[in-house]
Amino acid sequence: QAQRLDKLTVKTNTLIDWRRACLPGFNLFLGCFCPSSANNLSCCKMVCMSFILQGALLPALTFRLFTCPFFPPFQSISDKVRILGSLAGILLLFVLTTILVKVKMSPQSFFSITMASVWFINSFCAVLQGSLFGLLGSFPQRYSTLFLSGQGMAGTFAAIAMLLSLASGLDRLSSALIYFVTPCVGTFVSIACYLLLPHQTFTRYYLEKRPPGDSGCELETKAGLLSLVGSRIVFRLMPVEGRPQSNPDIERGLCHIASAFPLQIWLLALSIVMDFSITLSVFPAITTRIVSSSQDQSWQKYFTPVCCFLLFNVMDWLGRSSTSYFLWPQKHLRLLPVAVGLRVFLIPLFLFCNIQNQTEWLVLFRHDAWFVVLMVVFSLSNGYFVSLTMCLAPKQVQPEESELAGAIMTFFLALGLSCGAALSFLLKLLL
């Protein structure tokens, strides 16, 4: 029962990955304030969603860096305070956003409030996910897989909600209200599950195994203190005599900086940056502009929600979950960046699909089946490589360094998201 509760907590905490779950709600909400004409509506949405995307990724990248164990100010705050504080902040902001759906306001006020909400929600999400994944380094590998699987589940849930919204025929405000109420409920369940965890023997067993920080060491940059062991540079930490003891949390952060990591960690970090850079460069900026070649109006309406969002999230979820059964190339990690890099060839293949309003652009894959095949390969490989890199990172270091390895990988995950978003703007200029 304790293991099931832990799994539920991990999945529900990652279900509040609001960039997947709530962007459709923001999109519907934007439609209520933007100009009514089709061209102005599309332009307004593009500008607003671009600001929202930047407001989502920049604080996520910054705060994931701050939640790394080598950053003393954040590490002086306990995991419980960081996790519960982040969840409480996210819940409060979602409740306020839900209330604003029914409040009439000017477009300028709406835009300002939305951007502020996006910034703070992503800051809290970055602290939450960075703290959670660092904490998961103390647990067995399957919990890291569940953490990432929960994010895939969130995307699938959002895609299904989008389809139900289209099929129901609800107006924009009602649909947006449902989108924002749902994460309020999910966040509340996450808080309840997390509060129950300390009462479980299974959880306490792994948390009590976490090694305490050694506050009696300091890094000295003398040549005699450095030695090379295999592919690892080892720093010998020596106590400094005659110096008064300072803040133990800050000294623990300095000791974490001095922790040595094998080359494999940096190969995994490179791989996850490459993977998300390739994925975000075309999804959803380019893939949502690909239209069906069918003349059926009903299918054209559901083509993007089904073949782009639903298919991507389901296959991504399966790819993330598949690491529970195999971890290739676990024994040949030098091959991993090469395997991830091969995904770059999918970018021009998507550009040669049936992109809307591109009469002068060469179309090699006009039929819908080509787009479906490309999307399956694209999303399945994305989910697999993301989960693989995040699961293998804690295995490459000593048990006492696993939390640091997990937190560092979450930073590079956010860096990959930011790089991918920047590349998507460049690709849109080509179109």
C-alpha positions in Angstrom: 0.0 0.0 0.0 2.9 2.4 0.8 4.5 1.7 -2.6 1.1 2.3 -4.4 0.7 5.6 -2.5 4.3 6.7 -3.4 3.5 5.9 -7.1 0.3 7.8 -6.9 2.1 10.8 -5.3 4.8 10.8 -8.0 2.2 10.7 -10.8 -0.2 13.2 -9.4 2.6 15.7 -8.7 3.8 15.5 -12.3 0.3 15.7 -13.6 0.3 19.4 -12.8 2.8 19.9 -15.6 0.6 22.8 -16.6 2.3 23.6 -19.9 0.7 20.5 -21.3 -2.5 20.4 -19.3 -3.6 24.1 -19.4 -2.2 25.7 -22.6 -5.5 24.6 -24.4 -7.3 26.5 -21.7 -5.2 29.6 -22.2 -5.8 29.2 -25.9 -9.5 29.1 -25.5 -9.4 32.0 -23.1 -7.4 34.1 -25.5 -10.0 33.6 -28.1 -12.5 35.5 -25.9 -10.3 38.6 -25.8 -8.6 38.7 -29.2 -10.2 40.4 -32.2 -13.0 38.5 -33.9 -11.6 38.4 -37.5 -9.8 35.2 -38.4 -6.5 36.8 -39.3 -6.4 39.1 -36.3 -7.4 36.3 -34.0 -4.6 34.0 -35.3 -2.0 36.8 -35.1 -3.1 37.8 -31.6 -3.0 34.2 -30.4 0.5 33.7 -31.9 1.9 36.8 -30.2 0.3 36.0 -26.8 1.3 32.3 -26.9 4.8 33.3 -27.8 5.0 35.5 -24.7 3.4 32.7 -22.6 6.0 30.2 -23.9 8.9 32.5 -23.1 7.4 33.3 -19.7 7.1 29.5 -19.2 10.6 28.4 -20.0 12.8 31.3 -18.7 11.7 31.0 -15.0 11.7 27.2 -15.3 15.3 27.3 -16.4 16.4 29.8 -13.8 14.6 28.1 -10.8 15.8 24.7 -11.8 19.3 26.0 -11.6 18.6 27.4 -8.2 17.1 24.1 -6.9 20.3 22.2 -7.7 22.0 21.0 -4.5 25.1 23.1 -5.1 23.0 26.3 -4.7 23.2 27.0 -0.9 20.3 29.4 -0.4 17.7 27.0 -1.7 19.3 24.0 -0.1 19.0 25.7 3.3 15.3 25.2 2.9 14.0 21.7 3.6 12.5 19.5 0.9 9.2 19.5 2.7 8.9 23.3 2.7 10.0 23.6 -0.9 7.6 20.9 -2.2 4.5 21.9 -0.1 5.2 25.6 -0.6 5.4 25.1 -4.4 2.2 23.1 -4.4 0.4 25.6 -2.3 1.5 28.5 -4.6 0.4 26.6 -7.7 -3.0 25.8 -6.2 -3.5 29.5 -5.2 -2.6 30.7 -8.7 -4.8 28.2 -10.4 -7.8 29.1 -8.1 -7.2 32.8 -9.0 -7.0 32.0 -12.7 -10.2 30.0 -12.5 -12.0 33.0 -10.9 -10.7 35.4 -13.5 -12.4 33.3 -16.2 -15.7 34.7 -15.1 -14.4 38.3 -14.5 -14.8 40.8 -17.3 -11.7 42.9 -17.9 -9.9 44.7 -20.7 -7.5 42.8 -23.0 -4.5 44.7 -21.6 -5.3 43.8 -18.0 -6.0 40.2 -19.0 -2.6 40.0 -20.8 -0.7 41.4 -17.8 -2.4 39.2 -15.3 -1.9 36.1 -17.5 1.8 36.8 -18.0 2.3 37.3 -14.2 0.4 34.1 -13.5 2.4 32.1 -16.1 5.7 33.4 -14.6 4.9 32.5 -11.0 3.3 29.1 -11.9 6.4 28.1 -13.8 8.7 29.3 -11.0 6.8 27.1 -8.5 6.7 24.2 -11.0 10.5 24.4 -11.5 11.1 24.4 -7.7 8.6 21.5 -7.3 10.0 19.3 -10.0 13.6 20.0 -9.3 13.0 19.1 -5.6 11.0 16.0 -6.4 13.5 14.6 -8.9 16.4 15.2 -6.5 14.4 13.5 -3.8 13.6 10.6 -6.1 17.4 9.9 -6.5 17.1 8.2 -3.1 14.4 5.8 -4.3 14.6 2.8 -6.7 14.8 3.6 -10.4 11.2 2.7 -11.2 10.1 5.9 -9.3 12.1 8.1 -11.6 10.3 6.3 -14.5 6.9 7.1 -12.9 7.9 10.7 -12.4 8.4 11.1 -16.2 5.5 8.8 -17.0 3.3 11.2 -15.1 4.3 14.0 -17.4 3.3 11.9 -20.4 0.0 11.1 -18.7 -0.6 14.8 -18.3 -0.2 15.4 -22.0 -2.5 12.6 -22.9 -5.1 13.9 -20.4 -4.9 17.4 -22.0 -5.3 16.0 -25.5 -8.4 13.9 -24.5 -9.8 17.0 -22.8 -9.3 19.0 -26.0 -11.2 16.4 -28.0 -14.0 16.3 -25.5 -14.2 20.0 -25.6 -14.5 20.0 -29.4 -17.1 17.2 -29.4 -19.3 18.8 -26.7 -19.8 22.1 -28.4 -19.3 24.1 -25.3 -18.5 27.8 -25.6 -15.0 29.0 -25.0 -15.4 30.4 -21.5 -17.1 27.1 -20.2 -14.3 25.0 -21.8 -11.6 27.3 -20.3 -13.3 27.1 -16.9 -13.1 23.2 -17.0 -9.5 23.3 -18.0 -8.5 25.4 -15.0 -10.7 23.7 -12.4 -9.1 20.3 -13.3 -5.5 21.2 -12.2 -7.0 22.7 -9.0 -8.4 19.3 -8.1 -5.2 17.6 -9.2 -3.0 19.9 -7.1 -5.1 19.4 -4.0 -4.8 15.6 -4.4 -1.0 15.9 -4.8 -0.8 17.9 -1.5 -2.9 15.3 0.3 -0.8 12.4 -1.0 2.5 14.1 -0.1 1.3 14.8 3.4 0.5 11.1 3.8 4.0 9.9 2.7 5.9 10.5 5.9 3.5 8.1 7.7 4.5 5.2 5.4 7.2 2.9 6.6 8.4 2.3 3.0 9.0 6.0 2.4 10.8 6.5 5.7 13.1 3.6 5.0 14.5 5.3 1.8 14.5 8.9 3.2 16.4 7.8 6.2 19.1 6.3 4.0 19.9 9.7 2.5 23.4 10.6 3.6 23.7 13.9 5.7 25.9 16.6 4.2 29.5 16.8 5.6 30.0 20.4 6.7 33.6 20.1 7.7 35.2 20.3 4.3 36.2 23.0 1.8 37.5 22.8 -1.7 41.1 23.9 -2.2 42.4 24.5 -5.7 46.0 23.2 -5.2 47.5 20.9 -7.7 48.5 18.4 -5.0 44.8 17.9 -4.0 43.8 16.8 -7.5 44.1 13.2 -8.8 42.8 11.4 -11.8 41.0 8.1 -11.4 39.9 6.6 -14.6 37.6 9.1 -16.3 36.8 10.9 -13.1 38.6 14.0 -11.6 38.6 13.5 -7.9 38.8 16.5 -5.6 40.3 15.8 -2.2 38.4 17.8 0.4 40.6 19.0 3.2 39.5 20.7 6.5 40.7 24.3 7.0 42.3 24.7 10.3 41.9 27.9 12.4 38.8 29.0 10.5 35.5 29.3 12.4 32.6 27.1 11.3 30.3 28.8 8.9 26.8 27.9 7.9 26.7 24.1 7.5 24.2 24.4 4.6 26.6 26.6 2.6 29.5 24.3 3.3 27.4 21.4 2.3 26.8 23.2 -1.0 30.5 23.7 -1.5 31.1 20.0 -0.9 28.5 19.2 -3.5 30.3 21.4 -6.0 33.4 19.4 -5.4 31.7 16.1 -6.0 33.2 14.3 -9.0 31.1 13.1 -11.9 32.0 10.6 -14.6 32.0 11.4 -18.2 28.7 9.4 -18.6 26.8 12.1 -16.7 27.7 14.7 -19.2 26.9 12.4 -22.1 23.4 12.0 -20.6 23.1 15.8 -20.0 24.1 16.4 -23.7 21.6 13.8 -24.8 18.6 15.3 -23.0 19.4 18.8 -24.2 19.6 17.5 -27.8 16.4 15.5 -27.5 14.3 18.4 -26.2 15.9 20.9 -28.6 14.8 18.7 -31.5 11.4 18.0 -30.2 10.4 21.5 -29.2 11.8 22.9 -32.5 8.9 21.4 -34.5 6.3 20.4 -31.8 3.9 22.1 -31.6 5.0 25.2 -33.7 5.4 23.3 -37.0 3.3 20.2 -36.5 0.1 22.2 -35.7 0.4 23.9 -39.1 0.3 20.6 -41.0 -3.2 20.0 -42.3 -5.1 17.0 -43.6 -5.2 16.2 -47.3 -8.7 14.8 -46.9 -11.7 16.8 -48.1 -13.9 15.6 -45.2 -14.7 18.7 -43.1 -15.3 16.7 -39.9 -11.9 15.0 -40.2 -10.2 18.2 -40.9 -11.6 19.6 -37.6 -10.2 16.7 -35.6 -7.0 16.1 -37.5 -4.7 18.3 -35.4 -6.2 17.3 -32.0 -6.0 13.6 -32.9 -2.9 13.1 -35.1 -0.8 15.8 -33.6 -1.6 16.2 -29.9 -3.3 12.9 -28.9 -0.9 10.7 -30.9 2.2 12.6 -29.7 1.2 12.4 -26.0 0.1 8.7 -26.1 3.3 7.6 -27.9 5.5 9.8 -25.7 3.8 8.3 -22.6 4.5 4.8 -24.0 8.1 5.7 -24.7 8.6 7.0 -21.2 7.1 3.9 -19.7 9.1 1.5 -21.9 12.2 2.2 -19.8 10.7 0.0 -17.1 11.5 -3.0 -19.3 14.7 -2.2 -21.1 17.5 0.5 -21.0 19.4 0.4 -24.3 22.2 1.5 -24.6 22.9 1.4 -20.9 26.3 -0.4 -21.3 27.4 1.8 -24.3 26.4 5.4 -23.3 28.8 6.9 -25.9 26.3 5.8 -28.5 23.4 7.6 -26.8 24.2 11.2 -28.2 24.5 9.6 -31.7 21.2 7.9 -31.4 19.5 11.0 -30.1 21.1 13.1 -32.8 19.6 10.9 -35.6 16.2 12.4 -34.6 17.3 15.7 -36.3 16.5 14.1 -39.6 12.8 14.1 -38.6 12.8 18.0 -38.7 13.1 18.3 -42.5 10.7 15.4 -43.0 8.0 17.4 -41.1 8.8 20.5 -43.1 8.1 18.5 -46.3 4.6 17.5 -45.1 1.4 19.3 -46.1 1.9 22.6 -44.3 -1.0 25.0 -44.4 -0.8 28.0 -46.8 2.6 27.0 -48.2 1.9 26.8 -51.9 5.6 27.4 -52.9 6.9 24.9 -50.4 7.9 21.4 -51.7 5.4 18.8 -50.4 6.8 15.2 -50.4 4.4 13.7 -47.8 1.0 14.9 -48.6 -1.0 11.9 -47.4 -2.1 11.9 -43.7 -0.6 8.5 -43.2 2.9 9.8 -43.7 2.4 12.4 -41.0 1.0 9.8 -38.6 4.1 7.5 -39.2 6.5 10.4 -38.6 4.6 11.5 -35.5 4.8 8.0 -34.0 8.5 7.7 -34.5 9.1 11.3 -33.3 7.0 11.0 -30.1 8.0 7.4 -29.2 11.7 8.2 -29.5 11.3 11.5 -27.6 9.6 9.8 -24.6 12.1 6.9 -24.5 15.3 9.0 -24.7 14.0 11.5 -22.1 13.1 8.8 -19.6 16.3 6.8 -20.4 18.6 9.8 -19.7 16.8 10.8 -16.5 16.8 7.2 -15.2 20.4 6.3 -15.9 21.9 9.5 -14.4 21.6 8.5 -10.7 23.1 5.1 -11.6 26.4 6.6 -12.9 27.4 8.1 -9.5 27.8 7.0 -5.9 24.6 6.6 -4.0 25.3 9.7 -1.9 25.6 11.7 -5.1 22.4 10.5 -6.8 20.3 13.4 -5.6 22.7 15.9 -7.0 22.8 14.0 -10.3 19.0 14.0 -10.6 18.8 17.7 -9.8 21.5 18.6 -12.4 19.6 16.6 -15.0 16.4 18.5 -14.4 18.4 21.7 -15.1 19.6 20.4 -18.4 16.1 19.2 -19.2 14.9 22.8 -18.8 17.8 24.0 -20.9 16.8 21.7 -23.7 13.2 23.0 -23.5 14.5 26.6 -23.8 16.8 25.7 -26.8 14.0 24.0 -28.5 11.6 26.9 -28.1 14.3 29.2 -29.6 14.8 26.9 -32.6 11.0 26.8 -33.2 11.0 30.6 -33.8 13.8 30.2 -36.3 12.0 27.4 -38.2 8.8 29.5 -38.3 10.7 32.2 -40.0 11.4 29.8 -42.8 7.7 29.3 -43.3 
